[in-house]
């Protein structure tokens, strides 16, 4: 029987099966889209080069495959062909494209809850806290557990409703992305049967689990009594694996960090302070290149930022639109509203962007494979700078909020982000980054994929303004828009910027 193999997809040497478009037993024609593959460059659709019936899925959803690797088997020449039971029993991988870990064969009685892939660079996550117990019933969209990634702590929502039959990844476990952390099923027997059919199941008591729970031993001389909220049984600090790795890279003694920002005082990677860099193995301890020079490995967060932004500049054709606005009305409006409730100039800019994006649906779109997908809500990311790097929590449905609500929400998510918990990760469509408070007059930012635009906001500054043929002192602010030219053309960006300038210069019309 002919097989479908993964062709060369861009520059990538392979990818991960994101979704099967065809099911076992369905007719396949030449040119039909069989599945979607996620690579480092994006999502690619794989077409069939043969005709027949999809007889067997070799690589299930969430599994990786290299170029030339077999994806599926196509048999027969028409709809009369079916897989015979004598050839192979229908396993969960054949029927649904999922491994035995993910679902029970034909019945579909078992649904796996997977460790999400929250970002291009994420390879594994740590289960921080479960919000449900075994036996509980959950609804789609309900927050069921928290994870810590290389960047932050985030809530994970259920993508399916059902009964939590078994939790296989306990709090503190380190789990690779797209691996099962729990199973939904009506009976425990269904789960046992589904796991029995799979191979290489990540069961309880694995070395990763033991390592995650172990923590870091308190070194001699550190004051255990001074840190009661951070110490667990056995005299070990309550820390995350990511925090231990960052501390090791920086040469930081976690015993002096104190209370962490995680649940129960848990020390997260974002709690680890900067320290004298550790010399690379094999290198002389003395700095090279002059007084104060050093050399150290990139942290996971720094590496993730580097990979994500490099991907953006490599794959997204950027272009830029800049406008300098008269900021006097903006300042007056902001000062008047601030007297009533807490808010910032940036909140006013967020409100203006939200209203502008509502009018220009191209800014509510993104590329997924060969499709442009448009969204209904206006979700805006707010860039938050920290010592370790930049994170982008998201204000969901920003266009539906008042300035007072935006002020409260932006402050709340920024505070949470600095504590290691990024809200709305992956839901953003547009980002605002503001360095005005640092005195930067203007700058251009890199689009945060898979979004299509980012606005860089500079400082409000004094400048000579020409008005009615006369010169006068005034206040201005420069904004630079970076956009993805694959989705947004220059005329659309220019119209959006003109509308944004109008809203910022006449903010009263937004109330």
Secondary structure, 3 states (H helix, E strand, C coil): CEEEECCCECCECEEEEEEECCCCCCEECCCCEEEEEEECCEEEEEECCCCEEEEEECCCCCCEEECCCEEEEEECCCCCCCCCCCCCCCCHHHHHCCCCCCCCCCCCCCEEEECCCCCCCCCEEEEEEECCCCCCEECCCCEEEEEECCCCEEEEECCCCEEEEEECCCCCCEEECCCEEEEECCCHHHHHHHHHHCCCCCCCCCHHHHHHHHCEECCCCCCCHHHHHHEECCCEECECHHHHHHHHHHCCCHHHCCCCCCHHHCECHHHCCCCCCCCCCCCCCCCCCCCCCCCCCCCHHHHHHHHHHHHHHHHCCEEEEEEEEECHHHHHHHHHHHCCCCCCHHHHHHHHHHHHHHHCHHHHEEEECCEEEECCCCCEEEEEECCCCEEEEEECCHHHCCHHHHHHHHHHHHHHHHCCECCCCCCCCEEEEECHHHCCCCCCCCCCCCCCEEEEECCCEEEEEEECCEEEEEEEEEEEEEEECCCCCHHHHHHHHHHHHHHHHCHHHHC
